[in-house]
Amino acid sequence: MAYNGMIELPPAELQMIEKARAFVDETVKPHAAAWERGQGDSRDVLPVAAQMGLLGLQVPVAHGGAGLSFNCKMRVMELIATVDFGLAMSLVNTQNVADDLARAAAADVAQKYIPELLSGRRTGCTALTEPGAGSDFAAIETTASAVPEGWCLDGHKMWITNGAHAEVLIVYAQTRPDGGAAGIAAFVVDAMRPGFQRDPEIDMDAVRSIGTGGFRLKTYLCRHDEMLYPPGKAFKNALNSINGARAYVAAMCCGMVSESLVVASAYGLRRETFGKSLHEHQGWRWSLADTAIDLDAARLLVGAAAARIDAGQDAQGTAARAKIFATRMAQKHIAALLHAMGAEGLRDEYPLMRHIAAAQLAGLVDGSTEMLLERVAKDLRRS
């Protein structure tokens, strides 16, 4: 997992990556194919992930986390995605909630929920998307009305990672009519309290471990201290979080391609056709070389985005470019590698079919490719 041109991680972060590698090999890999078939529950691995510290990578040490860099978190999620993209997305969303609570929540709220998230006893999600508002985040219709006790939330969120089971939620809502981006605030919502109603689970044929779902809020009461980000700050925080998400989704795509390349290359060494191994056929090995070149290029873009995020710099354009290139690269090359393996690549002992579906999903989450192209085009017009 090489990132040319990126600052090397310190020893503590390299140790965490090795823990993640062991978690993938020993805990995730034996079950990923069964989870995709709807057998078992990927959340069963949460206690192991928690014990290894994988649920609080960026959470400050004072709140029980590891206090590591975004770069480290991104690489850990890339490792998990080599086997299960959905699980990586689920884990990173739970710890993102814990991190937000650690940095912005009132002390009592943070103390109540962060230990539950870091231990894996509860999962978390951040809820922006609605039936009528996806990439156009400022158009959300979930409302937050001021009442003497705090805020009354009403609305419907859907297509949320971990939405099928999350119990600690950060919900973005509009605080005033026609408020636009400036009127949006973020609230901490507890799924165990009155006014929260979970939708039936979305039946997905692929990437099941991502836990996609939705919920409705009907006169759900948030206390005053459960407003996490007030109007004027919430929208900006959401955009910064989305930039991070675009970078780690791009890294996860690199992970899926990297693992697919390893699988195809190993198969090519042992499979013989016309008296020689597949690797000895020029056309076959060129297809692998083509994948390796694009993978290196994607990792350069991903590394640049991660460096800007860790430096506290604007990463909108860099993260958009990384996600566009990495998702396209994954969609193209995973399918090509499966084709290079022939029918053998369809076996569920290999991750290629799972990764093909996940690569398509990656092109939709946290900003579709088409929307991100508009982001890049706006940067070009300004320059």
N, C-alpha and C positions, 0 to 999 in steps of 0.2 A: 504494500500500500504506500507507494512513493508519491510525495508531493514536491517535485523539483521547484526550487526557488522559495520554499516556505521555511520559516524559522523552525528549527528542530524543537520538539517538545521537551520540557524538563523531565527528569527521572520519574517524578510522581505521576505525571500524565502518561508516560510510556508504560508504567506499571499498570495503570488503569486500563490501557488498551490491551495489555496482555491478559488481564482479568476478563475483559470483554471477549477476547479470542477463546478463552477457556469456556466461558458461558455459552458461546455459540456452538462450539464443538461438542460439549458435554450435555447441554440442556436444550438447545434449540434445534439443532440439526436432527436429532433422533425423532422429533415430533412434527416438524414443519409440514411434511407431506400429508400426515393425518389431519392436521388442523385445516388444511386446504380442502380436504374431503368432508369437512364438517364433523370430524371425530375428535373428541376431546376439546379442551378449552385452553387457549394460549395463555390465559391469565394465571394458570396453574404455576407458571414459572416466575411469577412476580416475587415470591419470597426469596428465591435464589438470586434474582436480579437485585433485590433490596440488600441482601446480605453482602453482595459484592460492591455495593455503593453505586450501582448503575442507574438508580432512580433519582439521584441528586447531584449529578456531575457538576453543574454550574451553581447549585444552591450554595450560598455562603456558609462557611464553616460554623459560624455562630448559630445558624439555624439547623445544624445537623447534616449539612451537605458536604461535598468534597471541595467546593470553591475553585473548580478548575476552569479552564478557558473554553470559549466557544469552539475553538479549533479541536480541542480534545473531545468535546461532546460530539461534534460532527463526525470525527473519525470512528468513535465508538458506534455511532448509529450506522455508519457505512459498513462496519464489520457485521453488525446484526443483520443488515439488509442483504448481505451476501447469501443468506439462507432464507430470510423472511422479511420482506419489505414492510408488510403490514404490522408485524410485531415491533419493528424499529419505529414506525410512526406512532404506534400506541404508547410505547415507553417514553419517547421524547415528548409527547404531548402531556403525559402525566407530570414529568419533571419540569416542563415549562410552567405549569400551573404552580408547582411548589416554588419555583424560582420567582415568579411574579409575586406570590404571597410574601415571600421572604423580603423582597425589595420594596413593596408598596403597601402591604396590608397593615391595619391596626394590630397592635401587639397581641391582643386577645384572639383576634381572628387567625393570625399567623400561628399562634401556639396551639390553637384547636385543630387546624387542618394539616399543617406541614408534616408533623410526625406520622400521621395516617397515610399521607402520600408517599413519604420516603420509605415506609415499611412495607408498602404494597397492599395494605389493608383496604385502601380506597384508590380508585383511579380518578384521573382528572381530565378535563377537556376545556378548550377555549372555544366559545360559540359566537361566531360572526354570521355564518351563512344562513339564509332564510329561503323559503319557497320562491320569493320574488327578488332576492338580492344575494348575488354571489360575489363576483369580482367587483361589482359596483357597491362597495361596502357602505358608502355614505347614504345609500338608499334603504338601509334597514328600517323596518317598521315596528319592531319590538319597542315598546314604550316603557319609560320609567316616570311615574307621576309622583310628585312630592306629596307626602302625607305626614301628619304629626309624628308618627313613629319612625319615619324614614322614607322609603321609596316603594311604590307598588309597581311590580313588573308584570306586563302582559305581552305575549307574543309567541311566535312559533319559530324554532330553530331546526334546521335539518341538514343532512349531509355533513355531520360533525364527526371527526375522528374521536373515537371512544364514546360517542354519543349514545351507543347502545347500553353502556353500563356505568359511565362516569358518575360519581357521587359528589365530587367537588368541582364546580364549574365556574369559569369566568365568562360572564354573559355581557355582551355589548348591547346597549339600548339607547334609544333616542329620548332625551329629557325634555324636549320642547318641540312644539309643532313647527315644521319647516326649519328645523335647527341645522340641518345639514351636518357636515363633519364636525362643526364647532359645538353641536348640541349632544354629541354622543359621549356616554360615560360607560364605565365598566364596573360590574358588580360581582361580588362573590355569592354564588347560589349553592345551597345545600339540597341535594336531591331527596333527602329524607324528610324535608319539611313540607307542610301543606302548601298547595298552589303549584307544585311541580308534578307534571304528568308526562311520563315517557311514552314516545310513540312505539308502535310495534317495530321490532328489529327489521332493518332493511335486509332482505334476502339477497345476498350477493353470491354469485357463482365463483368468485375469485377474491383473493386478498381478504379472506375472512377475518384474519387476526387484527385487522385495523379497527374493528369494532364500530363501523359507521352506523350512525343512528340519528335520532332527533328527539325533541321534547317540546312541550308547551308549558308556558307560564300563565297561570290564571289567578290574578290578584295575589301574586307571590310577594310577600313582604320582606324587603331587605332593611335591616337596621341602618342607621346613619353611618356607623363604622364599617359597614359592609360595602360601601362604595370604594372600589379599589383605585380607579383612576377617574377623576372628575372631568366634566366637559372642558375641552381645551387641551387636555393631556391624553385622553383615552385614544383618540384617533391617531395621534402621532405615535403612541406606544404600540398600537396595533400594526402600523406600517413598519416600524422597526422590527417587530416580532416576525412579520411576514418576510422581511428581507432575510432574516436568519433561517426561516423555514425554507425559503427558496434555495439557500446555500446547502442546507443539510439534505434536502430532497435530491439536489444535484449530486451530492456525495453518495447518497444511497444508490442512485443510478450507476455511478462508477463502481460501487461495490457489486451490484448485480452483474454488470458486464465483466468485471474482473473474475468473479467466480465462474461465470459461464465460459470465459476464455480458458480458465484452468481445467474445467470439466472437458471441454472440447479438445484441448491439447492432449490431455491424458488419454482420451479415447483414440485420438489419432495415432498415438504411439503403439497401441496394442491392436488396432484394427487393420487388417491387411486386405488390399484389393489388387488384383492382377499381379500378385507375387511380391508386393512391397507395402510398407505401412502407408497410411494416409499422409503422414508427414513428408513422405518422399515424393508426393505428387505436387507439382509446382502450384497449380491452381488452388489446391486445398490449403496449402500453407500460406499462400498470399492472402486468402480471406482472413486468416488469423492475424497476419501482420497488419492488415488494414484496420482490424479491430484494435490492436495494441496501439497504433498511432493515434487514433481518435480518442482512446482512453487516456493516453498521456495528455493530449490537448485539453480534454475535459477537466482533468485534475489540476492543470495549471489555472484554469478559470475558477474552479472551486477554491483552490488555495488562495487566489487573489481576493475572492469575496470574504473568506474566513479571516484573512489578515486585516481587512478593512473593518470588519465587525469587531474583532478583538481590540483594534486600535481606537474604537469609538468613532470611526469615520463614516460618512455617508456611503452606504453599500447598495443603494437602489439599482443603479445601472449595472454594477458588477455582478450582483446576485441574479439579476434578470438574465444577463448574458450566460452566466454559468448554468442556470436552470434550463434555458432554451437549448443550449448546446448539449448538455448532459442527457436530457430526456430524449431528444432526437437521436443522439448517439445510442442510447439504450434500446429505443424502439427499432432502430435499424440493425444493430449488430447482434442482439440476442437472438432475433429471428434468423439472421444469417448463420449464426453459429449452430443453432438447432438444425437448420437445413444442411449444414456441413456434416453433422452427425447422422443425418438420415433419420429413419424411424426410431433408431435407438434413443435419440434425444427426447422422445415423447414419454419415456419411462418416468414415473413419478419419483424414482430414486434420484433423479437429477432435478435441479431446480429450474430448468430453462422455461418450461411451460408456465410455471408460477411467475417467473420473472417477466415473461412477455406481457402477461396481464398487468403486473405491477407497473411496468414501464408505461403502459397506456394510462393507468391511473395517475402516475407521476406527472404526466403532461397536463393534468386537469387540476390537481390540488395546488393551493396557495398561488393561484394565478395561472390561467391557461396560457399555453404557448402563444396564442394569438394576442392575448392581452399584454403579455410581456414584450412582444414585438412592437406594440404601440409604445411601451415604455422606452425601449431603445430608440425608436424613431423620434420620440420627443427630445431625447438627449442629442440626437444628431441635428435636429432642427435648431436647438439652442446654440449648438457649437458653430 
